[in-house]
Amino acid sequence: MQHLGSNLIHRHQLHYMETSRLVYQNEGGIWRCDVCKKTSDELRETFSYHCPTCGDFDVCRSCNEPKRHPIHVHELKVVDTSLIYLQSGGNWVCDICGNMSRPYEKVALKKQNIMAENLVDDFEVLHIKALEDNDYSQWMENLPNEKQLCPLKDLVIPGSHDSGTFFLDQNMEIGPDESSAIQTLGSIFGKVAKSVIHSWSVTQSMTIYEQLLSGIRYLDLRVAYRAEEKTIRVVHGLYGWTIDQVLDEVNRFVANYPKEIVILDFNHFYKMDQAAHEKLADTLLASFSEIFRVPGADGPNVTLQEMWGNEEKVIIIYHDYGVVDAYPCFWPPHLICSPWPNTADRKLLIEFLNKQSKASSFSEDAFQVTQAILTPQTSTVIQNMTSTLKDVLASRCNCHVTGWLKALCGTKCHKFNIIIADFVEFGDFIPTVISLNYFF
């Protein structure tokens, strides 16, 4: 059960739980969100933020998250209104429904640009605290003993696709991973082109630390060397965080949760000559020298308990044999298999996943990644130029995939290891994947 403390839209504490099974079993598992009024069937969700005090108050995942409201042009942010509306004692009026705030609603969504610079970001504190308190921040440690003794390749592990793309900088040039045609369009249309690239390149909402707190244990990392500043950055259409920022968040997490294992998969490199690879490799060694796991003879057959006994917390997969030869502590690319579906069609995706996840197709000597993602084709972007990857493909895809996964629980003909998705917080993706450890 995920305890969230005081919620912003309800006077009692809400708990994230599988209410369809635990609370509303007599109603056929159906509950209704008290914010958007949609049913769990419409939302395709079985978990809700539930109030055990009221008994019948539920909020869906989407409504519980802060978001940019479609009727306002500026970013909205959670603030303590008592610091803004001093003359009214912190009371405020909702600009949508016109209702006055209630006594327990002293926190509201407000325009970001009116916040004083020295105000504490109250929402960020609450958000991180909620993630730290959830069941999934320590799900590996909480596995039953028989699963702790299983090879890592036999565990079912949630991962994120293009993990570092929660921030992409539109003030920098277009990334070297884009084609020459896109580079040319960018030079002609400038900010407009970058805005479209940003909309279709961002695949995650949460930072690395937030993803790990939420249960993600596999990070898909694509990096490039940016000569202008002599740094290595995440890249996907545009440049993102520096590699140092990414590794700092991983280190922060494994320091706080020493029995959680994180797999870093460096699988795409751009503008990386030998010196750049050495720079990245040395940075990785400096960050994890005391806690990384070398592949050894066991490879992916190592168990959680063995890694715990050796105080090993991080596995680094590096898709360059030259670097692996020079740094044998890194895992070579043949120890992971990650077929790419490359389709924007949900039906074709499920057909691909059904075939790829057959137990008979699994390698005994490598991690197996199931890419539960839809990939925008050129026509997809052209037809939805003003929209985003999240709205057109990812959010619906996650619901579709989790429904497919739930339908397979307990079957013997399918097998899963690492399952990755875009916007991993949507569609009950993480709890669904973790729960498979109790069925397979």
N, C-alpha and C positions, 0 to 999 in steps of 0.2 A: 504494500500500500504506500502511495506517495503522499506525504504530508506537506501541505503548502503554506501552513500558517494562515495569517489573516489575508483573505482574498480582497481584491480591489472592488468587486461587484457584489459582495455578499457579506453580511455582518458576522457570519460564523466561519470557522476554519473549514476548508474544502479538502477532500482527499481524492487523489487520482487512483481509481480502482476500476476493476472490471464489473461495472454495475449491472450489465445485462445478465451476467451469471450469478452475481452475489446478492443483488438487491431486487431486481425486477424479473426473477424467474417465473413468478406467477402471471406476469403480463407478457409472457413469451419473449422476455429479454428486451422489450421495447421501452425506451425512455425518451423524454423530450427535453431539449436544451431550453432552459428558462430565459436565454438571451435571444437567440435567433429563432426559437420556436420549432426548429426542425427535429424530426424524430431520429433515433439512432439508425433506423433503416435507411432514411434519406442520407444521413451522414456516413453510413457504412462504418460505424464505430461501435465497439462494444465497451470501451472504457469512457468514463466521464469524470469530471471534477464534481464529486458528490458531497452533499452536506449531510452528515450522519445525525446532526441535531434536528434539522427540519424533516429529514427522512425522504422528501420527494423534490429536493432542489438539486438540479444538475446543470452543468455547463459543459459544452463540448470543447474539444481541444482548441479549435480555431477561435472561438469567442473568448477563451481565457487568455489568448496571447495578444500583446499590444500590436497594433497595426496602423498603417496609414489609412485614415478614413477616406472613402471615395468622394465625399463632398467637401473636403478641405485640401488645399494645395500644399500645405506645409506638413512636415513631419510632426506627429504628435508624440509626446513623451510623458511619462508618469512623473508627477511632481507632488510635493506636499503643498496643498493649496493654502494652508494657514500661513505660509511664507509669502504668498502672492496677494491674497485677498485679505489684507490685514484689517481693513476697516469693517469688513463683514464677518470677522471672526473665522475666516477660512471657508465660509459658505460660498457656493457658486451655483450657477444655473446651467444646465446642459443645453448646448446650442443645437441639439438635434430634437430632443423631446420637449424641451422647455421646462422640465421639472427641476425643483430646487434640490440641492444635495441633501442627503439624510445625515444625521449626526455622526454615523460611523464612516461616512465617505469623506474623509479628510485628504484623500489622495485622488487625483483626477488626471485625465489625459489633457495636456495643455500644449500650446505651441512651444516648440523647442526654443525658438529665438527670443522668448521673453524670460527664459531662465537665467538667473544670475550665475556667473561663471563659478562662484564659490559654493553653489548649492550641491549637496551630495546627490548623486543619481540614485534616488531611492529605489526606483524600479530595478536597476541593475543589481543592487544589493539583494533585494527580495528574490529576483530571478535566480541568481547564483545560489542563494540559500535553499531555494526550493529544489534545484537540481541536486545539490549536495545531499539533501535529505531523502531523495527518492530511492526506490529499491534497486535501480539499475546502475547506480554509481559503483556498486560493489557486487555486481551479479556473478562475476567469476568466483569470488571468495565464497559466495553463498550457494554455489552449486553443490549437489550431494556428493559424497565421497567418491562414488563410482565414476562420476563425471570428472572429478579432479584427477583421477588416475587414467583418464582416456587420453589418447594422443590429441594434440591440438587440431589435427586435420579431421578428427571425428567430432569436434565440438561445432555447434552452430553459432557463428559470430556475426553480429551486425557491423557493417562498415558503411562508410560514406563515399560517394563518388565525387571526384574532384574536390577533396575535402577542404582545400584552402580557399575556395572561391567565395566565401561569405563576404569578403572585401576585395573589390577590384577597382583600381585607381584610374578614373577617366581623365585625370590630369597628365598621366604619362602616355607615352606612345602606344600604339597597338602592339600586342605581343608577337614575338617571332614565330609562334606556333600557327598563326593565321597565314592563309595562302597569299600569294602575290596579288591576286585579284582583290582580296579584301584590303590588303595594304594600300593598293591604289585607290580604292573607294574611300579609305580613311583619309588619305592625303587630299582628296577632293572635297569631301563633305565634312571633315573635321569632327566637331563635337556631336553632330547628328549621327554620324556613323558610329562613333564610340558609344553613344547612348544605346543604339540598337545592339551592338556587340555586347555591352554590359547586360542588357535585358536577357540575352540568350546564352550568356556565359556563366552567370551566377547560378550555382547548383546547390548551395547551402545557405541557411540563414544563421546558423549558430557558429560561434567561434570554435577553435579546436578544443579548448578547455570545456566549453559547454557541450560539445558533441561527446567528449569522453565522459563527462558527468552523466550524460543521458544514456550511456550504455554502449556507445560506439567503441570498438576495439581495433578496427582496421582503418587506416588512413591512406587514401589514394592521393599521391603527391606528384605533381608535374611542375618542374622548375626550369628556370632560365637564368643565364648570366646577363646582367644589365651592365654593360661596360661603362655607361655614363657615371655610375656611382660605385662601380666595382663591387656589386652585391649580387647575391643569388636570391631570386624571389620566386614565389609561386606564380604560375602563369596559366591563363586559360582565356585567350582572346585579348585580355589586358593583364597588366602586372598586378599582383596582390602583395601580401605580407612578405617580409624578408624571411629567409629560412631560420634566422636566429629567433624571430618572434614565434614561429611555429614550434620550434624545439623547446623554447622556454615554457610554452603552455603544456607540452607533453611532460616535461620534467616536473612542472608544478603538480600535474595530476598524479604521476606515479609516486611522487614523494608523499602525497596525501593518502594514496590508496595503493600500498605496496604489494598487494596480492592481485592487482589487476594487470594483465599483460596487454601491451600495445604493439601492434604490427604496423610498421611504417614501410610503405611500398613506393619507392622512387622508380617510376616506370616510364617517364617521358623527360627528356632533356633537350634543351634548346640553347643554341649559342654557347655550348659547353665544350671548350677545348680541354686538353689534358690538365692545364693549370687550374681551370675552373673545377674540374672533377676532383682534383687533389684538394682544392679549397673546401669543397663540400664534404668530402670524405673526412678531412681533418676536423671540420666543424662537428660532424656527427660523432667522431671518436671523442672529442673533447666534451661533448654534451653527455654521452652515455657510456663512457669508458668503464665504469664500475658496474653497470647494470644491464648491458646488452647480452643477448644470447648468441653465441656462434652456432653455425649450422651443425657442425659435428657429424658423427655417423648417424645419429637419430633423425636429424632434420625435423620435419613436421610431425614426427612421431613422439616428440618430447611431450611430457605431461605438465599440467599446472603444478602439481606437487613437486616435481623435479625442479622446475624453474624457481619455485618459492624457496626450496631448500638451498639453491645456489644464489638466492637474492637477485635473480635475473628478471627484468621487467620489460625489456624492449627487444623486438626483433626488427632488423633492418634488411629489407630486400632491395637490392640495387641492380637495375637492369642494364648493366654494362660489364661484360666479362673481363675487360681490361682492368677496371677498377677492382673487381672482386679478386682477381689474381694478385693485385698489389695489396689488397686489404681483405684477407680471407675471413675476417670476422663478419663480413657482410654475406647475406644469403644470395646465391646466384639466381638469375631469372627462371631457370628450369625447375626451381622448387615451388613455383606458383603457376597455376593455369587460370587464365581469365578471359574466356571467349566473349567477344563483343557482339551483341545482337544487332546493332546499327539499324534500328527501325523506329519510326514514329507511330507505328500501328500497334495498338494494344493486343489485338488478336494474334498478330505475328510474333509479338514479344512472348506471349504465353506459350505459343507453339515452340518457340526457340528454347524457352526455359524448361518446358516439359521434356524436351529431347536432351538438353544439356545436363539436366539434373537426374537422369537415370542412374541408379546405383551402379549399374554395370559399366558406366562410362568414367567412373572416378578413378584417378590415379592413386596408387598406394604410396607414392613417394613425393607428393606435392600438395600444397594447399590448393583448394579449388574455389574459385570466386564465381558466384552467380551474380551477373550484372542485371539487376532488376530495374532497368532504366529505359526510358524512351529517348531516342536521339533525334533532335530536330534536323530535318532535311532542308535543303535550300528552299524548296517549295513551302515548307512549314513556316519558315521565317518570313518569306515574301507575303504569304497570305495573312500573317499575324504580326505585321511590322511594328505595331504600337503596343503589342502585348509582351508577355515574358514566358520563359521556359516553365516557370512555376505554374502560371495560370493555365497555359495551353496543354502542357504535357504532364508535369511532375505530380501535381496534387492528385489528379485522377489516377495516374499510374500507380501511386502508392496504395490507394484504396483497392485497386484491381489486384495488385500483386499480393497484398496481405490477405485478401479474400481467397485467392488461389492457394496461398501457403496454409491457411487455416483448414481448407478443404483437404489438404494432403496429410494432416496430422495423423500419425499412427500407421500410415501406409509403409510398405516395405520396399516398394519399387523405386522410390525416390530417395536421394541423399543430398544433404547440404553441408557446407562448411562455412565459407564466408559469403554473406549476402550483402550487396551494396545497393544504395538507392540515392536519389537526389532528395534534398529537403527531408531529411530523415525524421524530422519531428512530426510529419504528417501521416495520417492513415494508420496509426497504431503500428507503424513499421517496426520500431525497436522492440516493444514488448512482445510482438508476434514472433520475431526472429528468436529472441532469447527463450521464449516458451517452447520452441521446437526442441531444445535440449532435454525436455521432459517427455518427448514423444518419440524421438529417434534414438 
